[in-house]
Amino acid sequence: MDKNDYLKVIMAFSVFGMLFSGYLSWGELFPGAPSGFSCAAASAKILGVPTCVYGFIMYLIIGILSVMALKSKK
């Protein structure tokens, strides 16, 4: 595998992570929404923000960086 293949795998994992953490974040931030799940049973928060939101931001940054790296290779 070359570097582009690794970057594509990283990008795929980041998209999956964004979907998963985004779904959990949606359920935490909008409790009346038709989401059946929440971030954690105890509703863990750091600085008043649910921890799944931080996960979404991390996966978003990783996804953006992997796309930027793929674009710079071409």
N, C-alpha and C positions, 0 to 999 in steps of 0.2 A: 504494500500500500504506500502511496506517496502522500505528501503533506495535504494535498487537496482532499483526498479521501478521508483523512483524519479530521479535517475541518468540517467536512460534510456530516460526519458522524457526530461531532460536537454540536453542530447546528441542529441536527435532528433531536438530540437529547435536550437541548435548550428549548426547542419548540414543545416537546412533550412536557418538560418542566413548567413552561409558561402556561400551558393548558391546564395542568393539574393544579398548580399553585394559584392560578387565576380563578379556577372554579372554587377552590377553597376560600380564597380572598373574597370573592363575590358573596358567598354564603355568610362570611363573617361581617363584612361591611354593610350588607343589606339583609338583615335578619328576616324580613318579610318576603324576600324573594323566594321563588319556587325551588331553591336549592335544598337538598335534603341533608347536606353535610356541613360541618363547620371545621375550622382549622384544627382545633384540639378539643378534647372533652372539657378541659379546665379553661379553655379560651385564653391561652398564653399570649401575653402582650409585652412588648418592649417599648418603653416611652409612649405608652398608650396606643400603639399600633399593633394589630395582630401579626404574629411572626410569619404567617404565610404570605403577607404582603412583602416582607423583606425577601422571601424566597422568590417571589415573582420578579422583583426588581433585579435580583442577582441573575436569574435566568435570562431576563431581558438584556442585561449588559453582556452576558456571555454570548447570546445570540447576535447582538449587534457587532461585537468584536469578531466573531467568526465570519459574519457576512463581509465585514470590512477586509478581513484577511483574504477571503476568497476573491474579492474584487481586485485587491492589489496584486494578486498572482497573475491575473490575465493581461 
